[in-house]
Amino acid sequence: MDSTLDELKIDSLDGLNLFFELEEAFDMTISDEQARAMRSVGQVVQEIQRLLADRNASQTGSPSQG
């Protein structure tokens, strides 16, 4: 989880393909800004989990929405 994408020899093109695959697999959108901020495997996992949680909250309605 602590390995960086650079350590795994994932260059910018590979990273772009990785994020496209993640978007397709999880039916979500990852912004360019979000993708640039993710440097390690752990950060990628955390961001995907956050995006999924946000999507689920918006689909089911969060408690703060009433």
mmJSON file of the N, C-alpha and C atoms, coordinates in Angstrom:
{"data_MODEL":{"atom_site":{
"group_PDB":["ATOM","ATOM","ATOM","ATOM","ATOM","ATOM","ATOM","ATOM","ATOM","ATOM","ATOM","ATOM","ATOM","ATOM","ATOM","ATOM","ATOM","ATOM","ATOM","ATOM","ATOM","ATOM","ATOM","ATOM","ATOM","ATOM","ATOM","ATOM","ATOM","ATOM","ATOM","ATOM","ATOM","ATOM","ATOM","ATOM","ATOM","ATOM","ATOM","ATOM","ATOM","ATOM","ATOM","ATOM","ATOM","ATOM","ATOM","ATOM","ATOM","ATOM","ATOM","ATOM","ATOM","ATOM","ATOM","ATOM","ATOM","ATOM","ATOM","ATOM","ATOM","ATOM","ATOM","ATOM","ATOM","ATOM","ATOM","ATOM","ATOM","ATOM","ATOM","ATOM","ATOM","ATOM","ATOM","ATOM","ATOM","ATOM","ATOM","ATOM","ATOM","ATOM","ATOM","ATOM","ATOM","ATOM","ATOM","ATOM","ATOM","ATOM","ATOM","ATOM","ATOM","ATOM","ATOM","ATOM","ATOM","ATOM","ATOM","ATOM","ATOM","ATOM","ATOM","ATOM","ATOM","ATOM","ATOM","ATOM","ATOM","ATOM","ATOM","ATOM","ATOM","ATOM","ATOM","ATOM","ATOM","ATOM","ATOM","ATOM","ATOM","ATOM","ATOM","ATOM","ATOM","ATOM","ATOM","ATOM","ATOM","ATOM","ATOM","ATOM","ATOM","ATOM","ATOM","ATOM","ATOM","ATOM","ATOM","ATOM","ATOM","ATOM","ATOM","ATOM","ATOM","ATOM","ATOM","ATOM","ATOM","ATOM","ATOM","ATOM","ATOM","ATOM","ATOM","ATOM","ATOM","ATOM","ATOM","ATOM","ATOM","ATOM","ATOM","ATOM","ATOM","ATOM","ATOM","ATOM","ATOM","ATOM","ATOM","ATOM","ATOM","ATOM","ATOM","ATOM","ATOM","ATOM","ATOM","ATOM","ATOM","ATOM","ATOM","ATOM","ATOM","ATOM","ATOM","ATOM","ATOM","ATOM","ATOM","ATOM","ATOM","ATOM","ATOM","ATOM","ATOM","ATOM"],
"id":[1,2,3,4,5,6,7,8,9,10,11,12,13,14,15,16,17,18,19,20,21,22,23,24,25,26,27,28,29,30,31,32,33,34,35,36,37,38,39,40,41,42,43,44,45,46,47,48,49,50,51,52,53,54,55,56,57,58,59,60,61,62,63,64,65,66,67,68,69,70,71,72,73,74,75,76,77,78,79,80,81,82,83,84,85,86,87,88,89,90,91,92,93,94,95,96,97,98,99,100,101,102,103,104,105,106,107,108,109,110,111,112,113,114,115,116,117,118,119,120,121,122,123,124,125,126,127,128,129,130,131,132,133,134,135,136,137,138,139,140,141,142,143,144,145,146,147,148,149,150,151,152,153,154,155,156,157,158,159,160,161,162,163,164,165,166,167,168,169,170,171,172,173,174,175,176,177,178,179,180,181,182,183,184,185,186,187,188,189,190,191,192,193,194,195,196,197,198],
"type_symbol":["N","C","C","N","C","C","N","C","C","N","C","C","N","C","C","N","C","C","N","C","C","N","C","C","N","C","C","N","C","C","N","C","C","N","C","C","N","C","C","N","C","C","N","C","C","N","C","C","N","C","C","N","C","C","N","C","C","N","C","C","N","C","C","N","C","C","N","C","C","N","C","C","N","C","C","N","C","C","N","C","C","N","C","C","N","C","C","N","C","C","N","C","C","N","C","C","N","C","C","N","C","C","N","C","C","N","C","C","N","C","C","N","C","C","N","C","C","N","C","C","N","C","C","N","C","C","N","C","C","N","C","C","N","C","C","N","C","C","N","C","C","N","C","C","N","C","C","N","C","C","N","C","C","N","C","C","N","C","C","N","C","C","N","C","C","N","C","C","N","C","C","N","C","C","N","C","C","N","C","C","N","C","C","N","C","C","N","C","C","N","C","C","N","C","C","N","C","C"],
"label_atom_id":["N","CA","C","N","CA","C","N","CA","C","N","CA","C","N","CA","C","N","CA","C","N","CA","C","N","CA","C","N","CA","C","N","CA","C","N","CA","C","N","CA","C","N","CA","C","N","CA","C","N","CA","C","N","CA","C","N","CA","C","N","CA","C","N","CA","C","N","CA","C","N","CA","C","N","CA","C","N","CA","C","N","CA","C","N","CA","C","N","CA","C","N","CA","C","N","CA","C","N","CA","C","N","CA","C","N","CA","C","N","CA","C","N","CA","C","N","CA","C","N","CA","C","N","CA","C","N","CA","C","N","CA","C","N","CA","C","N","CA","C","N","CA","C","N","CA","C","N","CA","C","N","CA","C","N","CA","C","N","CA","C","N","CA","C","N","CA","C","N","CA","C","N","CA","C","N","CA","C","N","CA","C","N","CA","C","N","CA","C","N","CA","C","N","CA","C","N","CA","C","N","CA","C","N","CA","C","N","CA","C","N","CA","C","N","CA","C","N","CA","C","N","CA","C","N","CA","C","N","CA","C"],
"label_alt_id":[null,null,null,null,null,null,null,null,null,null,null,null,null,null,null,null,null,null,null,null,null,null,null,null,null,null,null,null,null,null,null,null,null,null,null,null,null,null,null,null,null,null,null,null,null,null,null,null,null,null,null,null,null,null,null,null,null,null,null,null,null,null,null,null,null,null,null,null,null,null,null,null,null,null,null,null,null,null,null,null,null,null,null,null,null,null,null,null,null,null,null,null,null,null,null,null,null,null,null,null,null,null,null,null,null,null,null,null,null,null,null,null,null,null,null,null,null,null,null,null,null,null,null,null,null,null,null,null,null,null,null,null,null,null,null,null,null,null,null,null,null,null,null,null,null,null,null,null,null,null,null,null,null,null,null,null,null,null,null,null,null,null,null,null,null,null,null,null,null,null,null,null,null,null,null,null,null,null,null,null,null,null,null,null,null,null,null,null,null,null,null,null,null,null,null,null,null,null],
"label_comp_id":["MET","MET","MET","ASP","ASP","ASP","SER","SER","SER","THR","THR","THR","LEU","LEU","LEU","ASP","ASP","ASP","GLU","GLU","GLU","LEU","LEU","LEU","LYS","LYS","LYS","ILE","ILE","ILE","ASP","ASP","ASP","SER","SER","SER","LEU","LEU","LEU","ASP","ASP","ASP","GLY","GLY","GLY","LEU","LEU","LEU","ASN","ASN","ASN","LEU","LEU","LEU","PHE","PHE","PHE","PHE","PHE","PHE","GLU","GLU","GLU","LEU","LEU","LEU","GLU","GLU","GLU","GLU","GLU","GLU","ALA","ALA","ALA","PHE","PHE","PHE","ASP","ASP","ASP","MET","MET","MET","THR","THR","THR","ILE","ILE","ILE","SER","SER","SER","ASP","ASP","ASP","GLU","GLU","GLU","GLN","GLN","GLN","ALA","ALA","ALA","ARG","ARG","ARG","ALA","ALA","ALA","MET","MET","MET","ARG","ARG","ARG","SER","SER","SER","VAL","VAL","VAL","GLY","GLY","GLY","GLN","GLN","GLN","VAL","VAL","VAL","VAL","VAL","VAL","GLN","GLN","GLN","GLU","GLU","GLU","ILE","ILE","ILE","GLN","GLN","GLN","ARG","ARG","ARG","LEU","LEU","LEU","LEU","LEU","LEU","ALA","ALA","ALA","ASP","ASP","ASP","ARG","ARG","ARG","ASN","ASN","ASN","ALA","ALA","ALA","SER","SER","SER","GLN","GLN","GLN","THR","THR","THR","GLY","GLY","GLY","SER","SER","SER","PRO","PRO","PRO","SER","SER","SER","GLN","GLN","GLN","GLY","GLY","GLY"],
"label_asym_id":["A","A","A","A","A","A","A","A","A","A","A","A","A","A","A","A","A","A","A","A","A","A","A","A","A","A","A","A","A","A","A","A","A","A","A","A","A","A","A","A","A","A","A","A","A","A","A","A","A","A","A","A","A","A","A","A","A","A","A","A","A","A","A","A","A","A","A","A","A","A","A","A","A","A","A","A","A","A","A","A","A","A","A","A","A","A","A","A","A","A","A","A","A","A","A","A","A","A","A","A","A","A","A","A","A","A","A","A","A","A","A","A","A","A","A","A","A","A","A","A","A","A","A","A","A","A","A","A","A","A","A","A","A","A","A","A","A","A","A","A","A","A","A","A","A","A","A","A","A","A","A","A","A","A","A","A","A","A","A","A","A","A","A","A","A","A","A","A","A","A","A","A","A","A","A","A","A","A","A","A","A","A","A","A","A","A","A","A","A","A","A","A","A","A","A","A","A","A"],
"label_entity_id":["1","1","1","1","1","1","1","1","1","1","1","1","1","1","1","1","1","1","1","1","1","1","1","1","1","1","1","1","1","1","1","1","1","1","1","1","1","1","1","1","1","1","1","1","1","1","1","1","1","1","1","1","1","1","1","1","1","1","1","1","1","1","1","1","1","1","1","1","1","1","1","1","1","1","1","1","1","1","1","1","1","1","1","1","1","1","1","1","1","1","1","1","1","1","1","1","1","1","1","1","1","1","1","1","1","1","1","1","1","1","1","1","1","1","1","1","1","1","1","1","1","1","1","1","1","1","1","1","1","1","1","1","1","1","1","1","1","1","1","1","1","1","1","1","1","1","1","1","1","1","1","1","1","1","1","1","1","1","1","1","1","1","1","1","1","1","1","1","1","1","1","1","1","1","1","1","1","1","1","1","1","1","1","1","1","1","1","1","1","1","1","1","1","1","1","1","1","1"],
"label_seq_id":[1,1,1,2,2,2,3,3,3,4,4,4,5,5,5,6,6,6,7,7,7,8,8,8,9,9,9,10,10,10,11,11,11,12,12,12,13,13,13,14,14,14,15,15,15,16,16,16,17,17,17,18,18,18,19,19,19,20,20,20,21,21,21,22,22,22,23,23,23,24,24,24,25,25,25,26,26,26,27,27,27,28,28,28,29,29,29,30,30,30,31,31,31,32,32,32,33,33,33,34,34,34,35,35,35,36,36,36,37,37,37,38,38,38,39,39,39,40,40,40,41,41,41,42,42,42,43,43,43,44,44,44,45,45,45,46,46,46,47,47,47,48,48,48,49,49,49,50,50,50,51,51,51,52,52,52,53,53,53,54,54,54,55,55,55,56,56,56,57,57,57,58,58,58,59,59,59,60,60,60,61,61,61,62,62,62,63,63,63,64,64,64,65,65,65,66,66,66],
"pdbx_PDB_ins_code":[null,null,null,null,null,null,null,null,null,null,null,null,null,null,null,null,null,null,null,null,null,null,null,null,null,null,null,null,null,null,null,null,null,null,null,null,null,null,null,null,null,null,null,null,null,null,null,null,null,null,null,null,null,null,null,null,null,null,null,null,null,null,null,null,null,null,null,null,null,null,null,null,null,null,null,null,null,null,null,null,null,null,null,null,null,null,null,null,null,null,null,null,null,null,null,null,null,null,null,null,null,null,null,null,null,null,null,null,null,null,null,null,null,null,null,null,null,null,null,null,null,null,null,null,null,null,null,null,null,null,null,null,null,null,null,null,null,null,null,null,null,null,null,null,null,null,null,null,null,null,null,null,null,null,null,null,null,null,null,null,null,null,null,null,null,null,null,null,null,null,null,null,null,null,null,null,null,null,null,null,null,null,null,null,null,null,null,null,null,null,null,null,null,null,null,null,null,null],
"Cartn_x":[0.822,0.0,0.861,2.07,2.948,3.756,3.734,4.495,3.944,4.869,4.428,4.232,3.487,3.272,4.597,5.462,6.795,7.601,7.553,8.285,7.801,6.53,5.943,6.12,6.895,7.198,5.942,5.002,3.791,4.047,4.269,4.527,3.203,3.281,2.069,1.056,1.503,0.584,-0.05,0.768,0.226,-0.761,-0.424,-1.31,-2.636,-2.579,-3.799,-4.673,-4.053,-4.795,-5.353,-4.563,-5.025,-6.28,-6.251,-7.406,-8.619,-8.41,-9.532,-10.155,-9.311,-9.807,-10.563,-10.044,-10.728,-12.074,-12.103,-13.37,-14.397,-13.957,-14.867,-15.298,-14.353,-14.654,-15.617,-15.467,-16.289,-17.38,-17.531,-18.552,-18.51,-17.347,-17.158,-16.255,-16.121,-15.229,-14.152,-12.914,-11.784,-11.243,-11.269,-10.806,-9.297,-8.826,-7.386,-6.674,-7.273,-6.685,-6.566,-7.616,-7.574,-6.499,-6.429,-5.453,-4.026,-3.772,-2.428,-2.032,-2.997,-2.712,-2.384,-2.761,-2.549,-1.162,-0.315,1.067,1.386,0.587,0.866,-0.361,-0.136,-1.237,-2.272,-1.804,-2.713,-3.572,-2.984,-3.754,-4.808,-4.471,-5.446,-6.615,-6.304,-7.347,-8.227,-7.611,-8.378,-9.281,-8.781,-9.584,-10.745,-10.51,-11.606,-12.662,-12.223,-13.171,-13.965,-13.296,-13.983,-15.006,-14.606,-15.53,-16.736,-16.507,-17.623,-18.533,-17.957,-18.762,-19.579,-18.956,-19.676,-20.831,-20.57,-21.621,-22.757,-22.416,-23.44,-24.249,-23.591,-24.292,-25.25,-24.828,-25.698,-26.873,-26.66,-27.74,-28.759,-28.3,-29.213,-29.68,-29.038,-29.357,-28.64,-27.823,-27.096,-28.017,-27.711,-28.545,-28.699,-27.688,-27.788,-28.771,-29.143,-30.091,-31.535,-31.698,-33.034,-33.636],
"Cartn_y":[-1.208,0.0,1.266,1.158,2.319,2.537,1.586,1.725,2.881,3.66,4.751,4.21,4.949,4.555,4.586,5.524,5.585,4.327,3.883,2.674,1.452,1.469,0.357,0.523,1.549,1.832,2.179,2.853,3.312,4.744,4.921,6.257,6.977,8.176,8.976,8.311,7.669,6.982,5.784,4.998,3.866,4.353,5.464,6.02,6.453,7.072,7.485,6.27,5.217,3.991,3.367,3.402,2.862,3.592,4.922,5.682,5.492,5.36,5.051,3.703,2.721,1.392,1.453,2.209,2.346,3.04,4.073,4.769,3.809,2.991,2.042,0.95,0.413,-0.684,-0.26,0.981,1.444,2.413,2.631,3.523,4.883,5.525,6.816,7.685,8.928,9.857,10.286,10.235,10.705,11.931,13.062,14.297,14.258,15.078,15.178,15.598,16.52,16.997,15.859,15.055,13.914,12.924,12.641,11.677,12.158,13.442,13.98,13.905,13.982,13.965,12.567,11.539,10.168,9.697,9.482,9.097,7.671,7.105,5.754,4.866,3.576,2.618,2.909,3.187,3.493,4.711,5.75,6.945,6.645,5.8,5.414,4.684,3.732,2.96,3.88,4.762,5.68,6.591,7.092,7.994,7.255,6.039,5.243,4.97,4.608,4.366,5.626,6.783,8.042,8.372,8.21,8.49,7.557,6.29,5.34,5.707,6.086,6.474,7.724,8.708,9.926,9.608,8.729,8.358,7.637,6.71,5.969,6.892,7.848,8.792,9.657,10.067,10.909,10.121,8.824,8.001,7.623,7.42,7.004,8.172,9.297,10.473,10.386,11.367,11.367,11.826,11.468,11.885,13.392,14.156,15.615,16.189,15.389,15.878,15.668,14.985,14.901,13.596],
"Cartn_z":[0.0,0.0,0.0,0.534,0.611,-0.658,-1.556,-2.803,-3.615,-4.167,-5.029,-6.444,-7.203,-8.591,-9.349,-8.991,-9.613,-9.295,-8.044,-7.653,-8.42,-8.77,-9.524,-11.025,-11.402,-12.814,-13.615,-12.946,-13.619,-14.061,-15.366,-15.89,-16.14,-16.675,-16.847,-17.767,-18.832,-19.733,-19.039,-18.332,-17.576,-16.518,-15.87,-14.852,-15.45,-16.608,-17.291,-17.594,-18.124,-18.412,-17.138,-16.056,-14.777,-14.311,-14.365,-13.896,-14.802,-16.106,-17.0,-16.631,-16.358,-15.966,-14.639,-13.683,-12.4,-12.569,-13.401,-13.657,-14.252,-15.19,-15.823,-14.847,-14.104,-13.177,-12.072,-11.602,-10.49,-10.914,-12.229,-12.77,-12.072,-12.147,-11.5,-12.358,-11.961,-12.628,-11.646,-12.091,-11.306,-12.03,-11.345,-11.987,-12.193,-13.111,-13.343,-12.064,-11.331,-10.071,-9.06,-8.937,-8.024,-8.452,-9.734,-10.243,-9.985,-10.197,-9.96,-8.493,-7.593,-6.156,-5.638,-6.378,-5.922,-6.34,-5.362,-5.624,-5.202,-4.287,-3.804,-4.009,-3.912,-4.023,-2.942,-1.737,-0.632,-0.912,-1.499,-1.836,-2.891,-3.854,-4.879,-4.222,-3.36,-2.676,-1.832,-1.061,-0.212,-1.03,-2.131,-2.966,-3.618,-4.092,-4.669,-3.603,-2.4,-1.305,-0.981,-0.975,-0.686,-1.772,-3.027,-4.131,-4.093,-3.784,-3.672,-2.509,-1.384,-0.22,-0.524,-1.19,-1.572,-2.51,-3.471,-4.42,-3.71,-2.84,-2.106,-1.209,-0.568,0.281,-0.519,-1.713,-2.527,-3.111,-3.335,-3.87,-2.804,-1.578,-0.512,0.337,0.187,0.995,2.321,2.574,3.838,4.955,6.209,7.331,7.432,7.003,7.08,6.065,5.068,4.065,4.507,5.601,6.13,5.969],
"occupancy":[1.0,1.0,1.0,1.0,1.0,1.0,1.0,1.0,1.0,1.0,1.0,1.0,1.0,1.0,1.0,1.0,1.0,1.0,1.0,1.0,1.0,1.0,1.0,1.0,1.0,1.0,1.0,1.0,1.0,1.0,1.0,1.0,1.0,1.0,1.0,1.0,1.0,1.0,1.0,1.0,1.0,1.0,1.0,1.0,1.0,1.0,1.0,1.0,1.0,1.0,1.0,1.0,1.0,1.0,1.0,1.0,1.0,1.0,1.0,1.0,1.0,1.0,1.0,1.0,1.0,1.0,1.0,1.0,1.0,1.0,1.0,1.0,1.0,1.0,1.0,1.0,1.0,1.0,1.0,1.0,1.0,1.0,1.0,1.0,1.0,1.0,1.0,1.0,1.0,1.0,1.0,1.0,1.0,1.0,1.0,1.0,1.0,1.0,1.0,1.0,1.0,1.0,1.0,1.0,1.0,1.0,1.0,1.0,1.0,1.0,1.0,1.0,1.0,1.0,1.0,1.0,1.0,1.0,1.0,1.0,1.0,1.0,1.0,1.0,1.0,1.0,1.0,1.0,1.0,1.0,1.0,1.0,1.0,1.0,1.0,1.0,1.0,1.0,1.0,1.0,1.0,1.0,1.0,1.0,1.0,1.0,1.0,1.0,1.0,1.0,1.0,1.0,1.0,1.0,1.0,1.0,1.0,1.0,1.0,1.0,1.0,1.0,1.0,1.0,1.0,1.0,1.0,1.0,1.0,1.0,1.0,1.0,1.0,1.0,1.0,1.0,1.0,1.0,1.0,1.0,1.0,1.0,1.0,1.0,1.0,1.0,1.0,1.0,1.0,1.0,1.0,1.0,1.0,1.0,1.0,1.0,1.0,1.0],
"B_iso_or_equiv":[0.0,0.0,0.0,0.0,0.0,0.0,0.0,0.0,0.0,0.0,0.0,0.0,0.0,0.0,0.0,0.0,0.0,0.0,0.0,0.0,0.0,0.0,0.0,0.0,0.0,0.0,0.0,0.0,0.0,0.0,0.0,0.0,0.0,0.0,0.0,0.0,0.0,0.0,0.0,0.0,0.0,0.0,0.0,0.0,0.0,0.0,0.0,0.0,0.0,0.0,0.0,0.0,0.0,0.0,0.0,0.0,0.0,0.0,0.0,0.0,0.0,0.0,0.0,0.0,0.0,0.0,0.0,0.0,0.0,0.0,0.0,0.0,0.0,0.0,0.0,0.0,0.0,0.0,0.0,0.0,0.0,0.0,0.0,0.0,0.0,0.0,0.0,0.0,0.0,0.0,0.0,0.0,0.0,0.0,0.0,0.0,0.0,0.0,0.0,0.0,0.0,0.0,0.0,0.0,0.0,0.0,0.0,0.0,0.0,0.0,0.0,0.0,0.0,0.0,0.0,0.0,0.0,0.0,0.0,0.0,0.0,0.0,0.0,0.0,0.0,0.0,0.0,0.0,0.0,0.0,0.0,0.0,0.0,0.0,0.0,0.0,0.0,0.0,0.0,0.0,0.0,0.0,0.0,0.0,0.0,0.0,0.0,0.0,0.0,0.0,0.0,0.0,0.0,0.0,0.0,0.0,0.0,0.0,0.0,0.0,0.0,0.0,0.0,0.0,0.0,0.0,0.0,0.0,0.0,0.0,0.0,0.0,0.0,0.0,0.0,0.0,0.0,0.0,0.0,0.0,0.0,0.0,0.0,0.0,0.0,0.0,0.0,0.0,0.0,0.0,0.0,0.0,0.0,0.0,0.0,0.0,0.0,0.0],
"pdbx_formal_charge":[null,null,null,null,null,null,null,null,null,null,null,null,null,null,null,null,null,null,null,null,null,null,null,null,null,null,null,null,null,null,null,null,null,null,null,null,null,null,null,null,null,null,null,null,null,null,null,null,null,null,null,null,null,null,null,null,null,null,null,null,null,null,null,null,null,null,null,null,null,null,null,null,null,null,null,null,null,null,null,null,null,null,null,null,null,null,null,null,null,null,null,null,null,null,null,null,null,null,null,null,null,null,null,null,null,null,null,null,null,null,null,null,null,null,null,null,null,null,null,null,null,null,null,null,null,null,null,null,null,null,null,null,null,null,null,null,null,null,null,null,null,null,null,null,null,null,null,null,null,null,null,null,null,null,null,null,null,null,null,null,null,null,null,null,null,null,null,null,null,null,null,null,null,null,null,null,null,null,null,null,null,null,null,null,null,null,null,null,null,null,null,null,null,null,null,null,null,null],
"auth_seq_id":[1,1,1,2,2,2,3,3,3,4,4,4,5,5,5,6,6,6,7,7,7,8,8,8,9,9,9,10,10,10,11,11,11,12,12,12,13,13,13,14,14,14,15,15,15,16,16,16,17,17,17,18,18,18,19,19,19,20,20,20,21,21,21,22,22,22,23,23,23,24,24,24,25,25,25,26,26,26,27,27,27,28,28,28,29,29,29,30,30,30,31,31,31,32,32,32,33,33,33,34,34,34,35,35,35,36,36,36,37,37,37,38,38,38,39,39,39,40,40,40,41,41,41,42,42,42,43,43,43,44,44,44,45,45,45,46,46,46,47,47,47,48,48,48,49,49,49,50,50,50,51,51,51,52,52,52,53,53,53,54,54,54,55,55,55,56,56,56,57,57,57,58,58,58,59,59,59,60,60,60,61,61,61,62,62,62,63,63,63,64,64,64,65,65,65,66,66,66],
"auth_comp_id":["MET","MET","MET","ASP","ASP","ASP","SER","SER","SER","THR","THR","THR","LEU","LEU","LEU","ASP","ASP","ASP","GLU","GLU","GLU","LEU","LEU","LEU","LYS","LYS","LYS","ILE","ILE","ILE","ASP","ASP","ASP","SER","SER","SER","LEU","LEU","LEU","ASP","ASP","ASP","GLY","GLY","GLY","LEU","LEU","LEU","ASN","ASN","ASN","LEU","LEU","LEU","PHE","PHE","PHE","PHE","PHE","PHE","GLU","GLU","GLU","LEU","LEU","LEU","GLU","GLU","GLU","GLU","GLU","GLU","ALA","ALA","ALA","PHE","PHE","PHE","ASP","ASP","ASP","MET","MET","MET","THR","THR","THR","ILE","ILE","ILE","SER","SER","SER","ASP","ASP","ASP","GLU","GLU","GLU","GLN","GLN","GLN","ALA","ALA","ALA","ARG","ARG","ARG","ALA","ALA","ALA","MET","MET","MET","ARG","ARG","ARG","SER","SER","SER","VAL","VAL","VAL","GLY","GLY","GLY","GLN","GLN","GLN","VAL","VAL","VAL","VAL","VAL","VAL","GLN","GLN","GLN","GLU","GLU","GLU","ILE","ILE","ILE","GLN","GLN","GLN","ARG","ARG","ARG","LEU","LEU","LEU","LEU","LEU","LEU","ALA","ALA","ALA","ASP","ASP","ASP","ARG","ARG","ARG","ASN","ASN","ASN","ALA","ALA","ALA","SER","SER","SER","GLN","GLN","GLN","THR","THR","THR","GLY","GLY","GLY","SER","SER","SER","PRO","PRO","PRO","SER","SER","SER","GLN","GLN","GLN","GLY","GLY","GLY"],
"auth_asym_id":["A","A","A","A","A","A","A","A","A","A","A","A","A","A","A","A","A","A","A","A","A","A","A","A","A","A","A","A","A","A","A","A","A","A","A","A","A","A","A","A","A","A","A","A","A","A","A","A","A","A","A","A","A","A","A","A","A","A","A","A","A","A","A","A","A","A","A","A","A","A","A","A","A","A","A","A","A","A","A","A","A","A","A","A","A","A","A","A","A","A","A","A","A","A","A","A","A","A","A","A","A","A","A","A","A","A","A","A","A","A","A","A","A","A","A","A","A","A","A","A","A","A","A","A","A","A","A","A","A","A","A","A","A","A","A","A","A","A","A","A","A","A","A","A","A","A","A","A","A","A","A","A","A","A","A","A","A","A","A","A","A","A","A","A","A","A","A","A","A","A","A","A","A","A","A","A","A","A","A","A","A","A","A","A","A","A","A","A","A","A","A","A","A","A","A","A","A","A"],
"auth_atom_id":["N","CA","C","N","CA","C","N","CA","C","N","CA","C","N","CA","C","N","CA","C","N","CA","C","N","CA","C","N","CA","C","N","CA","C","N","CA","C","N","CA","C","N","CA","C","N","CA","C","N","CA","C","N","CA","C","N","CA","C","N","CA","C","N","CA","C","N","CA","C","N","CA","C","N","CA","C","N","CA","C","N","CA","C","N","CA","C","N","CA","C","N","CA","C","N","CA","C","N","CA","C","N","CA","C","N","CA","C","N","CA","C","N","CA","C","N","CA","C","N","CA","C","N","CA","C","N","CA","C","N","CA","C","N","CA","C","N","CA","C","N","CA","C","N","CA","C","N","CA","C","N","CA","C","N","CA","C","N","CA","C","N","CA","C","N","CA","C","N","CA","C","N","CA","C","N","CA","C","N","CA","C","N","CA","C","N","CA","C","N","CA","C","N","CA","C","N","CA","C","N","CA","C","N","CA","C","N","CA","C","N","CA","C","N","CA","C","N","CA","C","N","CA","C","N","CA","C","N","CA","C"],
"pdbx_PDB_model_num":[1,1,1,1,1,1,1,1,1,1,1,1,1,1,1,1,1,1,1,1,1,1,1,1,1,1,1,1,1,1,1,1,1,1,1,1,1,1,1,1,1,1,1,1,1,1,1,1,1,1,1,1,1,1,1,1,1,1,1,1,1,1,1,1,1,1,1,1,1,1,1,1,1,1,1,1,1,1,1,1,1,1,1,1,1,1,1,1,1,1,1,1,1,1,1,1,1,1,1,1,1,1,1,1,1,1,1,1,1,1,1,1,1,1,1,1,1,1,1,1,1,1,1,1,1,1,1,1,1,1,1,1,1,1,1,1,1,1,1,1,1,1,1,1,1,1,1,1,1,1,1,1,1,1,1,1,1,1,1,1,1,1,1,1,1,1,1,1,1,1,1,1,1,1,1,1,1,1,1,1,1,1,1,1,1,1,1,1,1,1,1,1,1,1,1,1,1,1]
}}}
